[in-house]
Amino acid sequence: MSMYQRVQVVLKIPAHQLELYYEGAIDTVAAKTTDGRIIHFPANVLRSVVQSHGVYGTFELVFDEKHKFVSISRIHNE
């Protein structure tokens, strides 16, 4: 059975900053976890949680045992 790692991050990314991700100028997001660590993940994982004003809220990211992204889900809106 595989062991998935779950981390929670608070994201506050305005819509105009997301354009840099879509244009390919930036391909990685750095975020602070709720326990104080800094993690990096591919910007394209945000696509499912983008709203018209950007990405705001607390999210849970799930990674597999090889640190490959599995899922993102919104926990709280900001």
Contacts in CASP RR format, 6 or more apart in sequence:
PFRMAT RR
TARGET T0000
AUTHOR 0000-0000-0000
METHOD contacts of the structure
MODEL  1
MSMYQRVQVVLKIPAHQLELYYEGAIDTVAAKTTDGRIIHFPANVLRSVV
QSHGVYGTFELVFDEKHKFVSISRIHNE
2 64 0 8 1.000
2 65 0 8 1.000
3 65 0 8 1.000
4 62 0 8 1.000
4 63 0 8 1.000
4 64 0 8 1.000
4 65 0 8 1.000
4 70 0 8 1.000
5 62 0 8 1.000
5 63 0 8 1.000
5 64 0 8 1.000
5 65 0 8 1.000
5 67 0 8 1.000
6 60 0 8 1.000
6 61 0 8 1.000
6 62 0 8 1.000
7 33 0 8 1.000
7 34 0 8 1.000
7 37 0 8 1.000
7 39 0 8 1.000
7 60 0 8 1.000
7 61 0 8 1.000
7 63 0 8 1.000
8 33 0 8 1.000
8 34 0 8 1.000
8 35 0 8 1.000
8 58 0 8 1.000
8 59 0 8 1.000
8 60 0 8 1.000
8 61 0 8 1.000
8 75 0 8 1.000
9 31 0 8 1.000
9 32 0 8 1.000
9 33 0 8 1.000
9 34 0 8 1.000
9 39 0 8 1.000
9 58 0 8 1.000
9 59 0 8 1.000
9 61 0 8 1.000
10 31 0 8 1.000
10 32 0 8 1.000
10 34 0 8 1.000
10 57 0 8 1.000
10 58 0 8 1.000
10 59 0 8 1.000
10 78 0 8 1.000
11 29 0 8 1.000
11 31 0 8 1.000
11 46 0 8 1.000
11 55 0 8 1.000
11 56 0 8 1.000
11 57 0 8 1.000
11 58 0 8 1.000
11 59 0 8 1.000
12 55 0 8 1.000
12 56 0 8 1.000
12 57 0 8 1.000
12 78 0 8 1.000
13 29 0 8 1.000
13 46 0 8 1.000
13 54 0 8 1.000
13 55 0 8 1.000
13 56 0 8 1.000
14 53 0 8 1.000
14 54 0 8 1.000
15 52 0 8 1.000
15 53 0 8 1.000
15 54 0 8 1.000
17 54 0 8 1.000
18 46 0 8 1.000
18 50 0 8 1.000
18 54 0 8 1.000
18 55 0 8 1.000
20 26 0 8 1.000
21 27 0 8 1.000
21 29 0 8 1.000
21 43 0 8 1.000
21 44 0 8 1.000
21 46 0 8 1.000
26 43 0 8 1.000
27 42 0 8 1.000
27 43 0 8 1.000
27 44 0 8 1.000
28 40 0 8 1.000
28 41 0 8 1.000
28 42 0 8 1.000
28 43 0 8 1.000
29 40 0 8 1.000
29 41 0 8 1.000
29 42 0 8 1.000
29 43 0 8 1.000
29 45 0 8 1.000
29 46 0 8 1.000
30 38 0 8 1.000
30 39 0 8 1.000
30 40 0 8 1.000
31 38 0 8 1.000
31 39 0 8 1.000
31 40 0 8 1.000
31 41 0 8 1.000
32 38 0 8 1.000
33 39 0 8 1.000
34 58 0 8 1.000
39 61 0 8 1.000
41 61 0 8 1.000
41 69 0 8 1.000
42 69 0 8 1.000
45 61 0 8 1.000
45 69 0 8 1.000
45 72 0 8 1.000
46 55 0 8 1.000
46 72 0 8 1.000
48 72 0 8 1.000
49 55 0 8 1.000
49 59 0 8 1.000
49 72 0 8 1.000
49 73 0 8 1.000
49 74 0 8 1.000
56 77 0 8 1.000
56 78 0 8 1.000
57 74 0 8 1.000
57 75 0 8 1.000
57 76 0 8 1.000
57 77 0 8 1.000
57 78 0 8 1.000
58 74 0 8 1.000
58 75 0 8 1.000
58 76 0 8 1.000
58 78 0 8 1.000
59 72 0 8 1.000
59 73 0 8 1.000
59 74 0 8 1.000
59 75 0 8 1.000
60 72 0 8 1.000
60 73 0 8 1.000
60 75 0 8 1.000
61 69 0 8 1.000
61 71 0 8 1.000
61 72 0 8 1.000
62 69 0 8 1.000
62 70 0 8 1.000
62 71 0 8 1.000
62 72 0 8 1.000
63 69 0 8 1.000
63 70 0 8 1.000
64 70 0 8 1.000
END
